[in-house]
């Protein structure tokens, strides 16, 4: 039984998060910089970082969501599948499917493995469940933009 594949019922536990060491300092700096202007987002990101297992970039599993990796997820509330690429804020371009890591969905997805499901709260405070269906290799942004 793979505990990472489902949201544990009633336990409040979240699926495992794995972050590459090369991204760690930048993510921490982004969260620290957002504390004054958006404390909720900063707290969410710092919370994910604090519970993450940090690994060398070369050891980051290919099925884990990371900056620049296209991820397809399902919003279990609506049943819709969506593909996005988490990026740093300055690279965000919603028309190309590139979402900032400093958004609720960016924070929710970072570090999750394929098959993981979790509860997340939208900007409007609506609680939803999302499931990671697929993680594409690094530098997938060109392929997504062509779709």
DRENTORKOL-3810 file (N, C-alpha, C; in nm, 4 decimals):
REM DRENTORKOL-3810
@n.u->0.0850; n.v->-0.1186; n.w->0.0000; ca.u->0.0000; ca.v->0.0000; ca.w->0.0000; c.u->0.0889; c.v->0.1240; c.w->0.0000
@n.u->0.0651; n.v->0.2134; n.w->-0.0909; ca.u->0.1452; ca.v->0.3351; ca.w->-0.1023; c.u->0.0681; c.v->0.4506; c.w->-0.0399
@n.u->0.1071; n.v->0.4925; n.w->0.0793; ca.u->0.0372; ca.v->0.5997; ca.w->0.1502; c.u->0.0389; c.v->0.7302; c.w->0.0740
@n.u->0.1376; n.v->0.7478; n.w->-0.0128; ca.u->0.1516; ca.v->0.8726; ca.w->-0.0866; c.u->0.0414; c.v->0.8882; c.w->-0.1912
@n.u->-0.0239; n.v->0.7831; n.w->-0.2308; ca.u->-0.1195; ca.v->0.7870; ca.w->-0.3396; c.u->-0.2550; c.v->0.8477; c.w->-0.3012
@n.u->-0.2867; n.v->0.8530; n.w->-0.1760; ca.u->-0.4174; ca.v->0.9050; ca.w->-0.1377; c.u->-0.4048; c.v->1.0007; c.w->-0.0211
@n.u->-0.5080; n.v->1.0806; n.w->-0.0048; ca.u->-0.5152; ca.v->1.1688; ca.w->0.1107; c.u->-0.5629; c.v->1.0843; c.w->0.2267
@n.u->-0.4841; n.v->1.0731; n.w->0.3332; ca.u->-0.5277; ca.v->0.9947; ca.w->0.4479; c.u->-0.6567; c.v->1.0523; c.w->0.5059
@n.u->-0.7571; n.v->0.9699; n.w->0.5216; ca.u->-0.8865; ca.v->1.0162; ca.w->0.5705; c.u->-0.8802; c.v->1.0479; c.w->0.7190
@n.u->-0.9203; n.v->1.1707; n.w->0.7520; ca.u->-0.9329; ca.v->1.2095; ca.w->0.8907; c.u->-0.8030; c.v->1.2366; c.w->0.9641
@n.u->-0.6888; n.v->1.2062; n.w->0.9031; ca.u->-0.5639; ca.v->1.2223; ca.w->0.9767; c.u->-0.5057; c.v->1.3620; c.w->0.9624
@n.u->-0.5478; n.v->1.4348; n.w->0.8575; ca.u->-0.4932; ca.v->1.5673; ca.w->0.8356; c.u->-0.3519; c.v->1.5647; c.w->0.7792
@n.u->-0.2967; n.v->1.4450; n.w->0.7577; ca.u->-0.1613; ca.v->1.4337; ca.w->0.7035; c.u->-0.1632; c.v->1.4622; c.w->0.5553
@n.u->-0.0519; n.v->1.5180; n.w->0.5102; ca.u->-0.0392; ca.v->1.5508; ca.w->0.3688; c.u->0.0628; c.v->1.4573; c.w->0.3053
@n.u->0.0551; n.v->1.4395; n.w->0.1731; ca.u->0.1530; ca.v->1.3520; ca.w->0.1079; c.u->0.2943; c.v->1.4069; c.w->0.1202
@n.u->0.3900; n.v->1.3191; n.w->0.1014; ca.u->0.5311; ca.v->1.3577; ca.w->0.1105; c.u->0.5658; c.v->1.4638; c.w->0.0065
@n.u->0.6626; n.v->1.5477; n.w->0.0421; ca.u->0.7127; ca.v->1.6523; ca.w->-0.0461; c.u->0.8637; c.v->1.6336; c.w->-0.0575
@n.u->0.9137; n.v->1.6397; n.w->-0.1808; ca.u->1.0570; ca.v->1.6286; ca.w->-0.2064; c.u->1.0986; c.v->1.7501; c.w->-0.2890
@n.u->1.2015; n.v->1.8190; n.w->-0.2428; ca.u->1.2496; ca.v->1.9395; ca.w->-0.3115; c.u->1.3987; c.v->1.9244; c.w->-0.3383
@n.u->1.4403; n.v->1.9655; n.w->-0.4577; ca.u->1.5813; ca.v->1.9628; ca.w->-0.4934; c.u->1.6587; c.v->2.0695; c.w->-0.4182
@n.u->1.7777; n.v->2.0343; n.w->-0.3739; ca.u->1.8605; ca.v->2.1263; ca.w->-0.2951; c.u->1.8916; c.v->2.2548; c.w->-0.3710
@n.u->1.9040; n.v->2.2468; n.w->-0.5033; ca.u->1.9353; ca.v->2.3664; ca.w->-0.5824; c.u->1.8231; c.v->2.4703; c.w->-0.5765
@n.u->1.6999; n.v->2.4259; n.w->-0.5557; ca.u->1.5848; ca.v->2.5163; ca.w->-0.5505; c.u->1.5585; c.v->2.5714; c.w->-0.4109
@n.u->1.6108; n.v->2.5061; n.w->-0.3090; ca.u->1.5753; ca.v->2.5380; ca.w->-0.1712; c.u->1.6010; c.v->2.6838; c.w->-0.1337
@n.u->1.7208; n.v->2.7346; n.w->-0.1546; ca.u->1.7534; ca.v->2.8719; ca.w->-0.1137; c.u->1.6641; c.v->2.9727; c.w->-0.1861
@n.u->1.6389; n.v->2.9503; n.w->-0.3129; ca.u->1.5553; ca.v->3.0434; ca.w->-0.3901; c.u->1.4108; c.v->3.0413; c.w->-0.3401
@n.u->1.3581; n.v->2.9232; n.w->-0.3101; ca.u->1.2216; ca.v->2.9128; ca.w->-0.2580; c.u->1.2102; c.v->2.9801; c.w->-0.1215
@n.u->1.3103; n.v->2.9591; n.w->-0.0359; ca.u->1.3095; ca.v->3.0242; ca.w->0.0955; c.u->1.3138; c.v->3.1759; c.w->0.0803
@n.u->1.3967; n.v->3.2259; n.w->-0.0101; ca.u->1.4071; ca.v->3.3708; ca.w->-0.0318; c.u->1.2760; c.v->3.4275; c.w->-0.0847
@n.u->1.2097; n.v->3.3550; n.w->-0.1742; ca.u->1.0800; ca.v->3.4006; ca.w->-0.2258; c.u->0.9766; c.v->3.4084; c.w->-0.1130
@n.u->0.9739; n.v->3.3069; n.w->-0.0295; ca.u->0.8789; ca.v->3.3051; ca.w->0.0821; c.u->0.9082; c.v->3.4193; c.w->0.1787
@n.u->1.0341; n.v->3.4396; n.w->0.2139; ca.u->1.0711; ca.v->3.5473; ca.w->0.3053; c.u->1.0336; c.v->3.6830; c.w->0.2466
@n.u->1.0563; n.v->3.6992; n.w->0.1161; ca.u->1.0232; ca.v->3.8247; ca.w->0.0498; c.u->0.8742; c.v->3.8521; c.w->0.0412
@n.u->0.7934; n.v->3.7458; n.w->0.0472; ca.u->0.6479; ca.v->3.7610; ca.w->0.0357; c.u->0.5793; c.v->3.7816; c.w->0.1709
@n.u->0.6536; n.v->3.7704; n.w->0.2801; ca.u->0.5918; ca.v->3.7771; ca.w->0.4134; c.u->0.5129; c.v->3.9060; c.w->0.4343
@n.u->0.5670; n.v->4.0201; n.w->0.3952; ca.u->0.4979; ca.v->4.1475; ca.w->0.4183; c.u->0.3771; c.v->4.1676; c.w->0.3279
@n.u->0.3917; n.v->4.1355; n.w->0.1994; ca.u->0.2828; ca.v->4.1653; ca.w->0.1051; c.u->0.1785; c.v->4.0539; c.w->0.0950
@n.u->0.2158; n.v->3.9297; n.w->0.1262; ca.u->0.1203; ca.v->3.8197; ca.w->0.1184; c.u->0.1578; c.v->3.7117; c.w->0.2204
@n.u->0.1281; n.v->3.7392; n.w->0.3479; ca.u->0.1722; ca.v->3.6474; ca.w->0.4539; c.u->0.1140; c.v->3.5065; c.w->0.4422
@n.u->-0.0097; n.v->3.4934; n.w->0.3921; ca.u->-0.0699; ca.v->3.3601; ca.w->0.3789; c.u->0.0087; c.v->3.2745; c.w->0.2803
@n.u->0.0415; n.v->3.3322; n.w->0.1645; ca.u->0.1191; ca.v->3.2592; ca.w->0.0633; c.u->0.2575; c.v->3.2256; c.w->0.1183
@n.u->0.3217; n.v->3.3219; n.w->0.1838; ca.u->0.4545; ca.v->3.2982; ca.w->0.2412; c.u->0.4492; c.v->3.1850; c.w->0.3437
@n.u->0.3482; n.v->3.1862; n.w->0.4301; ca.u->0.3348; ca.v->3.0809; ca.w->0.5312; c.u->0.3138; c.v->2.9447; c.w->0.4671
@n.u->0.2311; n.v->2.9405; n.w->0.3624; ca.u->0.2073; ca.v->2.8127; ca.w->0.2934; c.u->0.3373; c.v->2.7576; c.w->0.2352
@n.u->0.4136; n.v->2.8439; n.w->0.1668; ca.u->0.5379; ca.v->2.7977; ca.w->0.1054; c.u->0.6383; c.v->2.7552; c.w->0.2116
@n.u->0.6543; n.v->2.8337; n.w->0.3165; ca.u->0.7471; ca.v->2.7966; ca.w->0.4243; c.u->0.7045; c.v->2.6655; c.w->0.4904
@n.u->0.5741; n.v->2.6451; n.w->0.5028; ca.u->0.5245; ca.v->2.5194; ca.w->0.5595; c.u->0.5618; c.v->2.3994; c.w->0.4738
@n.u->0.5477; n.v->2.4135; n.w->0.3427; ca.u->0.5846; ca.v->2.3038; ca.w->0.2526; c.u->0.7350; c.v->2.2778; c.w->0.2575
@n.u->0.8135; n.v->2.3845; n.w->0.2593; ca.u->0.9592; ca.v->2.3698; ca.w->0.2668; c.u->0.9986; c.v->2.2994; c.w->0.3967
@n.u->0.9351; n.v->2.3381; n.w->0.5073; ca.u->0.9739; ca.v->2.2825; ca.w->0.6374; c.u->0.9447; c.v->2.1333; c.w->0.6485
@n.u->0.8466; n.v->2.0851; n.w->0.5761; ca.u->0.8151; ca.v->1.9426; ca.w->0.5847; c.u->0.8749; c.v->1.8601; c.w->0.4713
@n.u->0.9455; n.v->1.9278; n.w->0.3795; ca.u->1.0015; ca.v->1.8608; ca.w->0.2629; c.u->1.1274; c.v->1.7819; c.w->0.2965
@n.u->1.1471; n.v->1.6769; n.w->0.2213; ca.u->1.2744; ca.v->1.6049; ca.w->0.2216; c.u->1.3577; c.v->1.6712; c.w->0.1129
@n.u->1.4751; n.v->1.7200; n.w->0.1494; ca.u->1.5628; ca.v->1.7895; ca.w->0.0557; c.u->1.6642; c.v->1.6889; c.w->0.0018
@n.u->1.6730; n.v->1.6829; n.w->-0.1318; ca.u->1.7656; ca.v->1.5890; ca.w->-0.1949; c.u->1.8528; c.v->1.6632; c.w->-0.2960
@n.u->1.9665; n.v->1.6050; n.w->-0.3269; ca.u->2.0519; ca.v->1.6609; ca.w->-0.4322; c.u->1.9708; c.v->1.6620; c.w->-0.5616
@n.u->1.9899; n.v->1.7649; n.w->-0.6414; ca.u->1.9127; ca.v->1.7801; ca.w->-0.7655; c.u->1.9204; c.v->1.6539; c.w->-0.8517
@n.u->2.0355; n.v->1.5921; n.w->-0.8584; ca.u->2.0535; ca.v->1.4711; ca.w->-0.9391; c.u->1.9715; c.v->1.3538; c.w->-0.8855
@n.u->1.9336; n.v->1.3596; n.w->-0.7576; ca.u->1.8562; ca.v->1.2513; ca.w->-0.6968; c.u->1.7066; c.v->1.2823; c.w->-0.6885
@n.u->1.6663; n.v->1.3981; n.w->-0.7404; ca.u->1.5244; ca.v->1.4329; ca.w->-0.7398; c.u->1.4525; c.v->1.3383; c.w->-0.8353
@n.u->1.3586; n.v->1.2585; n.w->-0.7852; ca.u->1.2899; ca.v->1.1639; ca.w->-0.8731; c.u->1.2223; c.v->1.2342; c.w->-0.9913
@n.u->1.2241; n.v->1.1686; n.w->-1.1055; ca.u->1.1671; ca.v->1.2270; ca.w->-1.2274; c.u->1.0158; c.v->1.2408; c.w->-1.2201
@n.u->0.9511; n.v->1.1700; n.w->-1.1277; ca.u->0.8053; ca.v->1.1763; ca.w->-1.1157; c.u->0.7597; c.v->1.2768; c.w->-1.0097
@n.u->0.8504; n.v->1.3663; n.w->-0.9676; ca.u->0.8196; ca.v->1.4662; ca.w->-0.8652; c.u->0.8093; c.v->1.6040; c.w->-0.9293
@n.u->0.7066; n.v->1.6806; n.w->-0.8907; ca.u->0.6863; ca.v->1.8151; ca.w->-0.9426; c.u->0.7982; c.v->1.9061; c.w->-0.8946
@n.u->0.8592; n.v->1.9777; n.w->-0.9898; ca.u->0.9678; ca.v->2.0711; ca.w->-0.9586; c.u->0.9557; c.v->2.1913; c.w->-1.0511
@n.u->1.0297; n.v->2.2954; n.w->-1.0199; ca.u->1.0323; ca.v->2.4141; ca.w->-1.1053; c.u->1.0711; c.v->2.3716; c.w->-1.2468
@n.u->0.9900; n.v->2.4115; n.w->-1.3449; ca.u->1.0193; ca.v->2.3840; ca.w->-1.4845; c.u->0.9695; c.v->2.2510; c.w->-1.5370
@n.u->0.9124; n.v->2.1671; n.w->-1.4526; ca.u->0.8591; ca.v->2.0373; ca.w->-1.4968; c.u->0.7084; c.v->2.0493; c.w->-1.5164
@n.u->0.6615; n.v->2.0156; n.w->-1.6348; ca.u->0.5175; ca.v->2.0184; ca.w->-1.6600; c.u->0.4491; c.v->1.9120; c.w->-1.5749
@n.u->0.3373; n.v->1.9492; n.w->-1.5164; ca.u->0.2609; ca.v->1.8568; ca.w->-1.4336; c.u->0.1147; c.v->1.8605; c.w->-1.4777
@n.u->0.0570; n.v->1.7430; n.w->-1.4912; ca.u->-0.0851; ca.v->1.7319; ca.w->-1.5191; c.u->-0.1514; c.v->1.6854; c.w->-1.3904
@n.u->-0.2527; n.v->1.7598; n.w->-1.3487; ca.u->-0.3241; ca.v->1.7244; ca.w->-1.2268; c.u->-0.4737; c.v->1.7273; c.w->-1.2539
@n.u->-0.5469; n.v->1.6586; n.w->-1.1670; ca.u->-0.6931; ca.v->1.6594; ca.w->-1.1750; c.u->-0.7479; c.v->1.7310; c.w->-1.0520
@n.u->-0.8382; n.v->1.8248; n.w->-1.0768; ca.u->-0.9149; ca.v->1.8867; ca.w->-0.9695; c.u->-1.0320; c.v->1.7914; c.w->-0.9454
@n.u->-1.0273; n.v->1.7186; n.w->-0.8348; ca.u->-1.1287; ca.v->1.6167; ca.w->-0.8081; c.u->-1.2673; c.v->1.6772; c.w->-0.7856
@n.u->-1.2744; n.v->1.8051; n.w->-0.7519; ca.u->-1.4026; ca.v->1.8713; ca.w->-0.7313; c.u->-1.4744; c.v->1.8919; c.w->-0.8645
@n.u->-1.3998; n.v->1.9333; n.w->-0.9668; ca.u->-1.4592; ca.v->1.9605; ca.w->-1.0975; c.u->-1.4415; c.v->1.8450; c.w->-1.1952
@n.u->-1.3465; n.v->1.7554; n.w->-1.1673; ca.u->-1.3162; ca.v->1.6459; ca.w->-1.2586; c.u->-1.2297; c.v->1.6878; c.w->-1.3767
@n.u->-1.1841; n.v->1.8110; n.w->-1.3779; ca.u->-1.1026; ca.v->1.8615; ca.w->-1.4891; c.u->-0.9554; c.v->1.8309; c.w->-1.4679
@n.u->-0.8898; n.v->1.7958; n.w->-1.5793; ca.u->-0.7451; ca.v->1.7783; ca.w->-1.5799; c.u->-0.6834; c.v->1.9048; c.w->-1.6365
@n.u->-0.5697; n.v->1.9434; n.w->-1.5833; ca.u->-0.5015; ca.v->2.0631; ca.w->-1.6302; c.u->-0.3511; c.v->2.0383; c.w->-1.6263
@n.u->-0.2809; n.v->2.0921; n.w->-1.7251; ca.u->-0.1357; ca.v->2.0819; ca.w->-1.7291; c.u->-0.0771; c.v->2.2208; c.w->-1.7108
@n.u->0.0160; n.v->2.2326; n.w->-1.6171; ca.u->0.0820; ca.v->2.3599; ca.w->-1.5880; c.u->0.2302; c.v->2.3330; c.w->-1.5641
@n.u->0.3079; n.v->2.4406; n.w->-1.5659; ca.u->0.4499; ca.v->2.4323; ca.w->-1.5340; c.u->0.4779; c.v->2.5296; c.w->-1.4209
@n.u->0.5129; n.v->2.4803; n.w->-1.3021; ca.u->0.5520; ca.v->2.5707; ca.w->-1.1944; c.u->0.6836; c.v->2.6406; c.w->-1.2298
@n.u->0.6853; n.v->2.7727; n.w->-1.2151; ca.u->0.8036; ca.v->2.8529; ca.w->-1.2462; c.u->0.8221; c.v->2.9581; c.w->-1.1379
@n.u->0.9374; n.v->3.0232; n.w->-1.1395; ca.u->0.9586; ca.v->3.1346; ca.w->-1.0488; c.u->0.8714; c.v->3.2507; c.w->-1.0957
@n.u->0.8330; n.v->3.3409; n.w->-1.0039; ca.u->0.7367; ca.v->3.4475; ca.w->-1.0359; c.u->0.7701; c.v->3.5286; c.w->-1.1615
@n.u->0.8961; n.v->3.5607; n.w->-1.1823; ca.u->0.9318; ca.v->3.6435; ca.w->-1.2976; c.u->0.9137; c.v->3.5710; c.w->-1.4312
@n.u->0.8998; n.v->3.4377; n.w->-1.4284; ca.u->0.8821; ca.v->3.3598; ca.w->-1.5506; c.u->0.7365; c.v->3.3201; c.w->-1.5752
@n.u->0.6469; n.v->3.3575; n.w->-1.4844; ca.u->0.5067; ca.v->3.3179; ca.w->-1.4964; c.u->0.4442; c.v->3.3780; c.w->-1.6221
@n.u->0.3695; n.v->3.2953; n.w->-1.6929; ca.u->0.2984; ca.v->3.3355; ca.w->-1.8142; c.u->0.1802; c.v->3.2415; c.w->-1.8287
@n.u->0.0658; n.v->3.2831; n.w->-1.7780; ca.u->-0.0512; ca.v->3.1966; ca.w->-1.7739; c.u->-0.0930; c.v->3.1513; c.w->-1.9137
@n.u->-0.0708; n.v->3.2333; n.w->-2.0148; ca.u->-0.1059; ca.v->3.1962; ca.w->-2.1525; c.u->-0.0247; c.v->3.0762; c.w->-2.2002
@n.u->0.0949; n.v->3.0584; n.w->-2.1450; ca.u->0.1803; ca.v->2.9443; ca.w->-2.1799; c.u->0.1711; c.v->2.8332; c.w->-2.0760
@n.u->0.0811; n.v->2.8468; n.w->-1.9791; ca.u->0.0652; ca.v->2.7447; ca.w->-1.8770; c.u->0.1717; c.v->2.7483; c.w->-1.7692
@n.u->0.2464; n.v->2.8576; n.w->-1.7620; ca.u->0.3541; ca.v->2.8698; ca.w->-1.6636; c.u->0.3011; c.v->2.9460; c.w->-1.5421
@n.u->0.2847; n.v->2.8733; n.w->-1.4302; ca.u->0.2267; ca.v->2.9332; ca.w->-1.3102; c.u->0.3346; c.v->2.9626; c.w->-1.2072
@n.u->0.3192; n.v->3.0736; n.w->-1.1398; ca.u->0.4155; ca.v->3.1120; ca.w->-1.0367; c.u->0.4103; c.v->3.0152; c.w->-0.9195
@n.u->0.5272; n.v->2.9864; n.w->-0.8671; ca.u->0.5366; ca.v->2.9053; ca.w->-0.7464; c.u->0.4719; c.v->2.9782; c.w->-0.6285
@n.u->0.4540; n.v->3.1103; n.w->-0.6390; ca.u->0.3916; ca.v->3.1889; ca.w->-0.5326; c.u->0.2410; c.v->3.2036; c.w->-0.5530
@n.u->0.1769; n.v->3.0944; n.w->-0.5970; ca.u->0.0304; ca.v->3.0878; ca.w->-0.6059; c.u->-0.0134; c.v->2.9670; c.w->-0.5247
@n.u->-0.1382; n.v->2.9644; n.w->-0.4802; ca.u->-0.1829; ca.v->2.8483; ca.w->-0.4023; c.u->-0.1614; c.v->2.7154; c.w->-0.4745
@n.u->-0.1906; n.v->2.7109; n.w->-0.6052; ca.u->-0.1741; ca.v->2.5845; ca.w->-0.6779; c.u->-0.0257; c.v->2.5517; c.w->-0.6966
@n.u->0.0568; n.v->2.6528; n.w->-0.7199; ca.u->0.2011; ca.v->2.6286; ca.w->-0.7328; c.u->0.2593; c.v->2.5707; c.w->-0.6056
@n.u->0.2201; n.v->2.6268; n.w->-0.4931; ca.u->0.2675; ca.v->2.5778; ca.w->-0.3636; c.u->0.2148; c.v->2.4377; c.w->-0.3371
@n.u->0.0876; n.v->2.4136; n.w->-0.3701; ca.u->0.0285; ca.v->2.2823; ca.w->-0.3456; c.u->0.0987; c.v->2.1725; c.w->-0.4253
@n.u->0.1392; n.v->2.2038; n.w->-0.5480; ca.u->0.1978; ca.v->2.1025; ca.w->-0.6361; c.u->0.3455; c.v->2.0750; c.w->-0.6113
@n.u->0.4216; n.v->2.1754; n.w->-0.5691; ca.u->0.5669; ca.v->2.1605; ca.w->-0.5638; c.u->0.6069; c.v->2.0436; c.w->-0.4723
@n.u->0.6911; n.v->1.9570; n.w->-0.5264; ca.u->0.7447; ca.v->1.8462; ca.w->-0.4481; c.u->0.6596; c.v->1.7216; c.w->-0.4417
@n.u->0.5395; n.v->1.7245; n.w->-0.5022; ca.u->0.4537; ca.v->1.6064; ca.w->-0.4991; c.u->0.4921; c.v->1.5077; c.w->-0.6075
@n.u->0.4715; n.v->1.3804; n.w->-0.5811; ca.u->0.4986; ca.v->1.2754; ca.w->-0.6785; c.u->0.3707; c.v->1.2389; c.w->-0.7531
@n.u->0.3872; n.v->1.1806; n.w->-0.8704; ca.u->0.2728; ca.v->1.1297; ca.w->-0.9453; c.u->0.1899; c.v->1.0395; c.w->-0.8539
@n.u->0.0597; n.v->1.0536; n.w->-0.8615; ca.u->-0.0305; ca.v->0.9719; ca.w->-0.7811; c.u->-0.0699; c.v->1.0341; c.w->-0.6486
@n.u->0.0019; n.v->1.1360; n.w->-0.6057; ca.u->-0.0288; ca.v->1.1988; ca.w->-0.4770; c.u->-0.1556; c.v->1.2830; c.w->-0.4880
@n.u->-0.2364; n.v->1.2799; n.w->-0.3839; ca.u->-0.3567; ca.v->1.3631; ca.w->-0.3746; c.u->-0.3496; c.v->1.4421; c.w->-0.2454
@n.u->-0.4051; n.v->1.5631; n.w->-0.2487; ca.u->-0.4058; ca.v->1.6431; ca.w->-0.1278; c.u->-0.5183; c.v->1.7435; c.w->-0.1308
@n.u->-0.5525; n.v->1.7909; n.w->-0.0129; ca.u->-0.6456; ca.v->1.9018; ca.w->-0.0001; c.u->-0.5688; c.v->2.0308; c.w->-0.0189
@n.u->-0.6300; n.v->2.1272; n.w->-0.0857; ca.u->-0.5692; ca.v->2.2591; ca.w->-0.0977; c.u->-0.6808; c.v->2.3617; c.w->-0.0996
@n.u->-0.6457; n.v->2.4822; n.w->-0.0601; ca.u->-0.7429; ca.v->2.5905; ca.w->-0.0538; c.u->-0.7141; c.v->2.6899; c.w->-0.1646
@n.u->-0.8174; n.v->2.7250; n.w->-0.2416; ca.u->-0.8028; ca.v->2.8227; ca.w->-0.3487; c.u->-0.7867; c.v->2.9617; c.w->-0.2876
@n.u->-0.7568; n.v->3.0595; n.w->-0.3734; ca.u->-0.7466; ca.v->3.1984; ca.w->-0.3257; c.u->-0.8778; c.v->3.2461; c.w->-0.2643
@n.u->-0.9889; n.v->3.1873; n.w->-0.3102; ca.u->-1.1207; ca.v->3.2240; ca.w->-0.2583; c.u->-1.1566; c.v->3.1477; c.w->-0.1317
@n.u->-1.0646; n.v->3.0652; n.w->-0.0827; ca.u->-1.0897; ca.v->2.9911; ca.w->0.0405; c.u->-1.1687; c.v->2.8629; c.w->0.0209
@n.u->-1.1887; n.v->2.8215; n.w->-0.1035; ca.u->-1.2613; ca.v->2.6976; ca.w->-0.1307; c.u->-1.1661; c.v->2.5790; c.w->-0.1159
@n.u->-1.2076; n.v->2.4778; n.w->-0.0425; ca.u->-1.1250; ca.v->2.3584; ca.w->-0.0233; c.u->-1.1537; c.v->2.2598; c.w->-0.1353
@n.u->-1.0450; n.v->2.2116; n.w->-0.1986; ca.u->-1.0556; ca.v->2.1162; ca.w->-0.3079; c.u->-0.9530; c.v->2.0060; c.w->-0.2890
@n.u->-0.9686; n.v->1.8994; n.w->-0.3661; ca.u->-0.8709; ca.v->1.7913; ca.w->-0.3690; c.u->-0.8102; c.v->1.7892; c.w->-0.5082
@n.u->-0.6780; n.v->1.7800; n.w->-0.5147; ca.u->-0.6149; ca.v->1.7631; ca.w->-0.6442; c.u->-0.5273; c.v->1.6397; c.w->-0.6412
@n.u->-0.5136; n.v->1.5784; n.w->-0.7584; ca.u->-0.4341; ca.v->1.4580; ca.w->-0.7740; c.u->-0.3337; c.v->1.4792; c.w->-0.8862
@n.u->-0.2073; n.v->1.4511; n.w->-0.8593; ca.u->-0.1028; ca.v->1.4619; ca.w->-0.9611; c.u->-0.1117; c.v->1.3382; c.w->-1.0499
@n.u->-0.1368; n.v->1.3617; n.w->-1.1789; ca.u->-0.1508; ca.v->1.2515; ca.w->-1.2736; c.u->-0.0211; c.v->1.2191; c.w->-1.3462
@n.u->0.0551; n.v->1.3221; n.w->-1.3819; ca.u->0.1753; ca.v->1.2999; ca.w->-1.4617; c.u->0.2735; c.v->1.4152; c.w->-1.4421
@n.u->0.4012; n.v->1.3833; n.w->-1.4380; ca.u->0.5069; ca.v->1.4845; ca.w->-1.4321; c.u->0.5985; c.v->1.4596; c.w->-1.5511
@n.u->0.6153; n.v->1.5629; n.w->-1.6344; ca.u->0.7004; ca.v->1.5518; ca.w->-1.7530; c.u->0.8442; c.v->1.5847; c.w->-1.7173
@n.u->0.9364; n.v->1.5463; n.w->-1.8030; ca.u->1.0770; ca.v->1.5768; ca.w->-1.7763; c.u->1.1046; c.v->1.7264; c.w->-1.7715
@n.u->1.2216; n.v->1.7600; n.w->-1.7196; ca.u->1.2668; ca.v->1.9001; ca.w->-1.7135; c.u->1.2585; c.v->1.9637; c.w->-1.8512
@n.u->1.2417; n.v->2.0964; n.w->-1.8541; ca.u->1.2373; ca.v->2.1742; ca.w->-1.9773; c.u->1.1212; c.v->2.1338; c.w->-2.0677
@n.u->1.0089; n.v->2.1030; n.w->-2.0083; ca.u->0.8911; ca.v->2.0643; ca.w->-2.0853; c.u->0.8143; c.v->2.1866; c.w->-2.1346
@n.u->0.8561; n.v->2.3069; n.w->-2.0982; ca.u->0.7783; ca.v->2.4266; ca.w->-2.1298; c.u->0.7604; c.v->2.4482; c.w->-2.2788
@n.u->0.8579; n.v->2.4117; n.w->-2.3604; ca.u->0.8421; ca.v->2.4332; ca.w->-2.5035; c.u->0.7289; c.v->2.3468; c.w->-2.5583
@n.u->0.7212; n.v->2.2209; n.w->-2.5142; ca.u->0.6161; ca.v->2.1316; ca.w->-2.5622; c.u->0.4777; c.v->2.1764; c.w->-2.5209
@n.u->0.4650; n.v->2.2284; n.w->-2.3986; ca.u->0.3348; ca.v->2.2742; ca.w->-2.3508; c.u->0.2895; c.v->2.3967; c.w->-2.4262
@n.u->0.3792; n.v->2.4877; n.w->-2.4548; ca.u->0.3440; ca.v->2.6104; ca.w->-2.5242; c.u->0.2934; c.v->2.5813; c.w->-2.6654
@n.u->0.3391; n.v->2.4732; n.w->-2.7251; ca.u->0.2994; ca.v->2.4385; ca.w->-2.8612; c.u->0.1610; c.v->2.3745; c.w->-2.8662
@n.u->0.1085; n.v->2.3328; n.w->-2.7516; ca.u->-0.0211; ca.v->2.2629; ca.w->-2.7494; c.u->-0.1360; c.v->2.3568; c.w->-2.7729
END
